[in-house]
């Protein structure tokens, strides 16, 4: 499967490095961080979820986009992958053309900088650099995935307006991504955990979506 994927991606013009072992693959990524990681959950020596967690904890690789390949389509498997830091997921069996389209879409999101999204954004205790894709909370750097960053930036730019889950999907994940409401909820949960005290700025508006408030925080489930 890895060889078939590599052959197709090379045909599409990508440079591809393959590892069939979890620990070896992690070391390869750390030595030379790629533009994107395509990560199977089931791997020898170290699982894909373990690798994703270690990549997100390492400042050198925290921002590398990850697409997780899952053997099953159950929501629980997908939620686990997202919690460990995946930006997107594809369930087996999958169409090679669909996978290539998802890779293209994620790479476009990781390199695109819309004119309205340039510069620094101060939002309560957060400092968001929309050119370098970095976040500081109370002066301390916060390692976010690309999708988490785009969700946070979208909420901060909305400046208190409520964004529905569909709006967050469009802005942070893309119009061509196939996701569920639960996908956004999982990303929000992980984002709050990473923000520490600043997590209270992201508020739930039940039955509608989410908003960013730098003032008095409401209930955060």
Backbone torsions as a table, in degrees:
resi	resn	phi	psi	omega
1	UNK	NA	-44.4	179.6
2	UNK	-61.7	-42.2	-179.9
3	UNK	-65.7	-39.1	178.5
4	UNK	-65.1	-43.2	178.1
5	UNK	-62.6	-44.5	-179.1
6	UNK	-61.5	-43.0	-179.4
7	UNK	-62.5	-43.2	-179.3
8	UNK	-66.6	-42.4	-178.8
9	UNK	-68.0	-36.3	175.8
10	UNK	-64.7	-36.6	177.5
11	UNK	-63.8	-30.7	178.5
12	UNK	-81.1	-3.6	176.4
13	UNK	102.4	4.9	179.6
14	UNK	-86.8	149.5	168.6
15	UNK	-88.5	128.5	-171.6
16	UNK	-127.4	134.0	170.5
17	UNK	-117.8	136.8	-175.2
18	UNK	-118.0	137.6	170.2
19	UNK	-133.6	133.9	178.9
20	UNK	-100.6	9.7	-178.0
21	UNK	-130.1	133.6	-175.7
22	UNK	-60.3	-51.3	-177.6
23	UNK	-64.6	-42.6	178.4
24	UNK	-64.3	-40.1	178.9
25	UNK	-63.6	-41.0	178.4
26	UNK	-61.2	-44.1	179.7
27	UNK	-64.6	-39.5	178.5
28	UNK	-61.2	-43.2	-179.4
29	UNK	-66.4	-42.0	-179.2
30	UNK	-65.3	-37.4	-178.9
31	UNK	-69.9	-35.0	-178.9
32	UNK	-146.2	84.0	-176.4
33	UNK	-56.2	126.6	-178.4
34	UNK	-86.0	178.1	176.1
35	UNK	-75.2	-24.0	-178.5
36	UNK	-161.9	147.7	177.2
37	UNK	-117.1	126.5	173.3
38	UNK	-102.2	113.7	-164.5
39	UNK	-125.5	119.0	174.3
40	UNK	-80.2	146.1	178.3
41	UNK	-72.9	-42.0	-175.7
42	UNK	-91.9	106.3	-179.7
43	UNK	-138.2	151.6	175.1
44	UNK	-67.7	148.8	173.9
45	UNK	70.2	-31.9	-179.6
46	UNK	-157.5	130.8	-176.8
47	UNK	-74.6	161.3	177.8
48	UNK	-61.5	-36.1	179.0
49	UNK	-66.5	-38.0	176.0
50	UNK	-62.9	-43.0	179.3
51	UNK	-62.4	-46.1	-179.8
52	UNK	-58.9	-43.7	-179.8
53	UNK	-62.6	-42.2	-179.7
54	UNK	-68.0	-37.2	177.8
55	UNK	-64.3	-39.6	-178.9
56	UNK	-71.9	-25.9	179.9
57	UNK	-84.2	-8.9	-177.8
58	UNK	-102.0	119.2	-178.7
59	UNK	-55.5	-28.4	-179.1
60	UNK	-69.7	-26.0	-174.2
61	UNK	-125.0	4.9	-174.1
62	UNK	-60.8	-30.3	-176.9
63	UNK	-96.6	3.0	-179.1
64	UNK	-72.3	124.2	178.7
65	UNK	-62.8	141.1	-179.5
66	UNK	-126.8	128.9	168.9
67	UNK	-109.7	124.1	-178.5
68	UNK	-96.8	135.1	174.0
69	UNK	-99.4	122.9	-179.1
70	UNK	-116.1	144.3	-177.6
71	UNK	-77.1	-21.6	-177.9
72	UNK	-129.2	161.0	-176.9
73	UNK	-103.5	8.1	179.2
74	UNK	-60.9	142.1	-177.7
75	UNK	-58.0	-35.8	-177.7
76	UNK	-61.2	-39.4	178.8
77	UNK	-66.6	-40.9	179.7
78	UNK	-66.3	-43.3	179.5
79	UNK	-60.4	-42.0	178.8
80	UNK	-60.1	-45.5	179.6
81	UNK	-60.1	-43.3	179.5
82	UNK	-67.1	-38.9	179.6
83	UNK	-62.9	-33.3	-179.5
84	UNK	-83.3	-0.2	171.2
85	UNK	117.7	4.8	178.5
86	UNK	-69.6	143.2	176.2
87	UNK	-88.1	-27.7	-178.9
88	UNK	-152.7	169.2	-179.5
89	UNK	-145.6	151.7	175.3
90	UNK	-134.6	130.9	-177.9
91	UNK	-97.7	143.4	177.6
92	UNK	-85.5	147.8	-7.8
93	UNK	-73.7	150.6	-178.1
94	UNK	-133.0	157.8	174.6
95	UNK	-79.8	133.7	178.6
96	UNK	-60.6	-37.6	179.5
97	UNK	-65.0	-38.6	177.9
98	UNK	-65.1	-43.0	179.3
99	UNK	-62.1	-44.1	179.2
100	UNK	-61.6	-39.2	178.6
101	UNK	-64.6	-39.4	179.1
102	UNK	-67.3	-38.2	177.0
103	UNK	-63.7	-47.0	178.9
104	UNK	-57.2	-45.5	-177.6
105	UNK	-63.5	-43.4	-178.7
106	UNK	-68.0	-38.3	177.2
107	UNK	-66.6	-37.4	176.7
108	UNK	-62.8	-42.1	179.3
109	UNK	-65.4	-34.9	-176.1
110	UNK	-75.7	-20.1	-177.7
111	UNK	-110.2	-16.2	-176.5
112	UNK	-75.7	140.6	174.0
113	UNK	-134.1	98.1	-179.6
114	UNK	-68.0	147.9	-179.3
115	UNK	-53.9	-38.4	-178.3
116	UNK	-73.3	-10.4	-174.1
117	UNK	-105.9	17.0	-177.9
118	UNK	-86.9	152.7	171.2
119	UNK	91.8	-178.3	-177.9
120	UNK	-88.1	146.6	177.9
121	UNK	-129.6	120.7	176.9
122	UNK	-98.0	119.7	-178.5
123	UNK	-134.4	97.5	-177.3
124	UNK	59.2	-127.7	-180.0
125	UNK	-80.6	3.3	-174.6
126	UNK	-104.3	141.7	171.5
127	UNK	-120.2	114.1	-173.5
128	UNK	-111.4	118.5	177.7
129	UNK	-98.3	105.5	-173.7
130	UNK	-83.5	-1.6	172.5
131	UNK	-95.9	-39.8	-178.7
132	UNK	-95.6	-4.2	179.4
133	UNK	57.4	46.9	177.7
134	UNK	-122.7	154.9	179.4
135	UNK	-135.4	138.7	171.4
136	UNK	-121.8	136.8	175.7
137	UNK	-118.5	117.2	-176.0
138	UNK	54.2	37.6	177.0
139	UNK	83.5	-3.0	-179.4
140	UNK	-106.0	134.8	-179.3
141	UNK	-65.4	143.8	178.4
142	UNK	-121.9	124.0	-179.7
143	UNK	-86.0	112.9	-179.9
144	UNK	-118.3	151.7	169.9
145	UNK	-73.3	166.5	178.9
146	UNK	-58.5	-44.4	-178.7
147	UNK	-64.9	-42.5	177.8
148	UNK	-61.6	-41.8	179.4
149	UNK	-61.0	-45.9	-176.7
150	UNK	-67.8	-35.0	175.1
151	UNK	-63.4	-47.6	-179.4
152	UNK	-62.1	-45.2	-179.5
153	UNK	-63.4	-41.0	179.3
154	UNK	-61.8	-43.0	179.4
155	UNK	-66.6	-41.7	-178.6
156	UNK	-66.1	-42.6	179.8
157	UNK	-65.4	-32.4	179.1
158	UNK	-64.2	-20.6	170.7
159	UNK	54.7	50.8	176.2
160	UNK	98.5	-16.2	176.7
161	UNK	-71.9	144.5	179.8
162	UNK	-79.5	130.7	174.5
163	UNK	-109.1	129.8	178.0
164	UNK	-72.1	167.0	176.8
165	UNK	-61.5	-39.1	179.0
166	UNK	-63.2	-40.2	177.9
167	UNK	-64.2	-40.5	178.2
168	UNK	-67.0	-38.0	175.9
169	UNK	-59.0	-46.0	-177.4
170	UNK	-64.0	-42.5	-174.6
171	UNK	-80.3	-33.8	-172.8
172	UNK	-102.8	-29.5	-174.9
173	UNK	-111.7	-31.5	176.1
174	UNK	112.9	150.1	-177.8
175	UNK	-66.7	-24.4	-174.7
176	UNK	-94.8	3.5	-179.2
177	UNK	-87.0	144.3	177.9
178	UNK	-102.6	102.3	-176.4
179	UNK	-135.5	172.4	178.3
180	UNK	-119.6	167.9	175.5
181	UNK	-55.6	-36.0	-178.5
182	UNK	-61.9	-31.1	178.6
183	UNK	-59.6	-48.0	178.9
184	UNK	-63.0	-43.0	-179.6
185	UNK	-59.6	-41.0	179.4
186	UNK	-65.4	-43.9	177.9
187	UNK	-61.6	-40.2	178.8
188	UNK	-63.3	-44.2	179.4
189	UNK	-59.8	-45.6	179.7
190	UNK	-66.9	-40.4	179.0
191	UNK	-60.9	-45.7	178.5
192	UNK	-60.4	-42.0	-179.5
193	UNK	-60.8	-38.9	-178.0
194	UNK	-74.1	-26.1	-174.9
195	UNK	-81.1	-8.8	178.7
196	UNK	62.2	-129.6	-178.2
197	UNK	-59.9	-32.0	-177.8
198	UNK	-71.1	-6.0	-179.9
199	UNK	-59.1	-26.5	-177.2
200	UNK	-69.5	-14.0	177.9
201	UNK	-70.4	-24.4	179.6
202	UNK	-93.5	109.8	-173.4
203	UNK	-111.0	144.5	177.1
204	UNK	-89.5	130.2	171.5
205	UNK	-108.3	101.5	-169.1
206	UNK	-57.4	133.0	178.5
207	UNK	80.0	-3.5	-177.7
208	UNK	-122.7	-61.5	-177.2
209	UNK	169.0	-132.1	-176.0
210	UNK	-137.7	156.4	174.3
211	UNK	-143.1	162.6	178.0
212	UNK	-107.8	127.7	178.3
213	UNK	-135.0	121.7	179.8
214	UNK	-90.3	-1.4	179.8
215	UNK	-91.0	-142.4	177.7
216	UNK	-62.9	126.4	-176.9
217	UNK	-85.2	146.9	175.1
218	UNK	-91.7	-163.0	179.7
219	UNK	-68.6	135.9	176.3
220	UNK	-119.2	107.3	-177.0
221	UNK	-71.3	NA	NA
